[in-house]
Amino acid sequence: MSRYIAVAGIHGELKKLNSLLSKIRIRSDDIFIFLGDYIDRGPNSKEVVDRVIELSKHNQCIFLIGASEYTMLNLKNDKYFKWIFENYGGPATIKSYGSYENIMKIHGDFYRNLNLYCFTEKYFFVHAGINPCIPLDDQDETNLLYIGWNFIDSFFNLPQKIIFAHTNFQSPYILPDKIGIDLGCGIYPQSPLCALILDNGKEKFVYSD
Ligand SMILES: [Mn+2]
């Protein structure tokens, strides 16, 4: 049975991504699920996207959209997203690509094809969470990509356990119905990048240096 490997927000930290991947003894049938936030803050946004695209040539990869990518894709038409991008690490992304125009020129297909969520029989993967007041089918991007404690503090009686990032914790935040795996990679220099390996009912965490 294939393992599912969920990876939290990378935020341009190529060294941590490579360190994490080197610590996972990757099998050819492993399926990676990236929870978004490839870019912003860290020094190597472009290289991080190159690296995960490279990985997808060897392993099945599901790429979810994160708050950073959604903000970047929408800032041209929205003053609020423009402000968020400029103040939450966007300039590092522009530096990495050389210019804003280059982002879509170089990796437009990648960014346009990101998924909002995905799920297996036992797990539901999403960047930030689910709005507890809205039916699953009616959730829009801003619910799934930006929600915080309103989601975390609500109990979800779904068939799947929810695996999420966005809100960061010092260690994986494990509740009966959900697991947060974002440990602040890209925000704090000492924070590792975290992967959750789902292996036939077992849940195991792996951390970058
Ligand atoms: Mn993030």
Residues whose N, C-alpha, C, O or C-beta is under 5 A from the ligand:
A	BS01	MN	G9 D37 H166
